[in-house]
Amino acid sequence: MASDRPFVEFVLDQLGNAEEITARKMFGDYGVFSGRKIFALICDNQLFIKPTDVGRAYIGKVVEAPPYPGAKPSFLIEEQLEDRAWLRELVRITVDALPEPKPKKKKGKKS
């Protein structure tokens, strides 16, 4: 089951900072980005945050699950989804802890 757009809009509203936080459709579900960093996935109308040590410490009792079959486990956010301040702080510390994405290699001509 893919995620529906109203749920994605709800999550984006909870996260705030509309200029910097965006969602892009990926394989029927959504990747959630802060600038160029992907920090979360929305799959089957559930929010999954990339795991970090600071995120784990902040959450406390973490629920981990793979966002889709074969994926690495991520933090599944369920009960705190309604708590904007808590969620925004989790996103802030997660994004700060994640490395910058590697630059894409330009396709060059073969000699």
Secondary structure, 3 states (H helix, E strand, C coil): CCCCHHHHHHHHHHHCCCCCEEEEEECCEEEEEECCEEEEEEECCEEEECCCHHHHHHHCCCCEECCCCCCCCEEEECHHHHCHHHHHHHHHHHHHHCCCCCCCCCCCCCC
